[in-house]
Amino acid sequence: MNKKEARIAILDLQEKHCTGCDYRCSRDVAHCWTECATGIRINELGVLLGGRIGTDQKKTRTVNEWNAFCKKAVTMSDKGMTYVGIAKKLGVTTANLHTQMKKRGLK
């Protein structure tokens, strides 16, 4: 199935099922991704288009994790690494690293 066919299939599924669904305006979208057969199919088609699986939640980092990252970043920076390189090595974005360093008064 190509991307055009996937988009059409998503629209067809939404027209047939989602317009009359009780959960349509609900903020609990996890219901659609986990319990509704149509929602699961739409999510699979969305992944085909380049999206991510709806049930995969991004893990928010704790304060302690960011404290450890910032300590490592200061050490790496003292050794001459750039913040872009540090962020890649730690697996975070440069913007998030900069924001967290700034919160702690380290940059």
C-alpha positions, 0 to 999 in steps of 0.5 A, spaced: 500 500 500 502 506 498 502 513 502 496 515 497 492 509 498 493 509 506 491 516 506 484 514 503 483 508 507 484 512 513 479 517 511 474 512 509 475 508 516 474 515 519 467 516 515 465 510 516 466 509 524 469 515 527 463 520 526 458 516 530 463 514 535 462 515 543 469 517 544 470 521 538 470 528 542 473 524 548 480 526 550 482 519 552 485 517 545 488 511 548 481 508 548 482 508 540 489 506 540 488 500 544 481 498 544 477 500 538 479 495 532 478 501 527 483 506 531 488 500 531 487 500 524 488 507 523 494 507 527 497 502 523 496 506 517 499 512 520 505 508 522 506 506 515 505 514 513 511 515 518 508 516 524 509 513 531 505 508 534 500 511 539 501 507 545 508 509 545 509 514 550 515 518 550 518 517 557 519 524 561 526 525 564 526 526 572 530 531 575 535 526 578 536 524 571 537 531 568 542 533 574 546 527 572 546 529 565 548 536 566 554 534 571 556 529 565 555 535 560 559 540 564 565 534 565 565 533 557 565 541 556 571 542 560 574 536 556 573 541 550 567 537 547 561 542 544 554 542 546 552 539 540 557 533 541 555 532 548 547 532 546 548 527 541 552 522 546 547 523 552 541 522 547 538 528 548 537 535 544 541 540 544 535 545 546 533 541 552 540 540 554 541 548 554 534 549 557 536 544 563 543 547 564 540 554 564 535 552 569 541 549 574 545 555 572 551 551 569 551 555 562 
